[in-house]
Amino acid sequence: MLKKQLTIGNLKPTFPIIQGGMGVGISLSSLAGHVAKCGGIGIISGAQIGYREKDFIKNPLRANLDALKHEIQLAREIAPDGIIGVNLMVAMKHYAEYVKKAVEEKIDLIISGAGLPLDLPKYTKDTHTKAIPIVSSAKAANIICKQWDRKYNFAPDAIIVEGPLAGGHLGFSASDLEECPPLVEDILQEVKVIAQEYGAKYNKSIPVIVAGGVYDGTDVQHMLEIGADGIQMATRFVTTYECDAHLAFKEAYINSTPETIGIIKSPVGMPGRAILNPYVTNPAGNKACFYDCLHKCGITDIPYCISKALIHAVTGDTENALLFCGSNAYKATKLEHVKDIFEEIQLAIC
């Protein structure tokens, strides 16, 4: 029997594991569905999810909304009784439309970061869908909880604390990451105090989930022992057969080393962790925007189009791509099945 049960309202996964959302197209229905089938919480990334649709360039919003609905349905077919969620970035244009579509499809939960999801309860309150913000500090958690309390008479259903070892965009300044990165363990304890305060006010349990730098069963056990109610893992699931990414993307992880993984400045102005290929370390420069996907995009004064770079990544053109990854991506040595990861975690935490 597992030592700790993750409970998010009426949702009780077999394992206290959330598979982190990874875009563009890295975690779609296949990965999310198989994670949910194995007893975790599978997450579909909503970022430019319609990149394979015929009308994506002409009408990206419609293509993305159609694809979001389709991927949720496909994940449900894989795991009819599993828990499926979506990750929707606040930084996306048309954020509200994506949230409303996910709620319409009765998604189990929405995880939202890359900005403060101050109005998420406007669309999720009194629905089937749970609202879960991602934060990188107690300050951010407090701002969100205060806003949701004051404006919507609502508290988060869970809070994910993402530390500086995560992949993709990070909620820390470049100087913090270079000089003295905070420990996710410390942020966890600070956010737990806030979760307990608002949980008491609303007579609900608000689990606090740790993300960033968790790769194997030993890491999971450690985080649970120090007080995390659950774990979000992303990087480990990339090198699975079920991951939606192209094989070349998975091989880039397997072939990476600690020296080839580092912090970059994303075109959206945030630091992020990625594999350091020439495309991101010596970019040729951007000339146009075809996707109109983010609020903060300089279009012509950014080093490259982030959507284009991430679409190249998921489709296998890794030489001309932004390859986001967590700090432990180099630990991958082979492809494995999602069920293998859960079997390892089970051995560690039972």
PyMOL commands that set and color helices and strands:
alter all, ss='L'
color gray80, all
select helices_A, chain A and resi 29-37+60-78+95-104+121-124+138-152+174-179+184-202+217-225+235-238+247-254+258-260+278-281+306-315+318-320+329-331+338-349
alter helices_A, ss='H'
color red, helices_A
select strands_A, chain A and resi 17-19+41-45+83-87+109-112+130-135+159-162+168-169+208-211+230-233+261-265+271-275
alter strands_A, ss='S'
color yellow, strands_A
deselect
rebuild
show_as cartoon
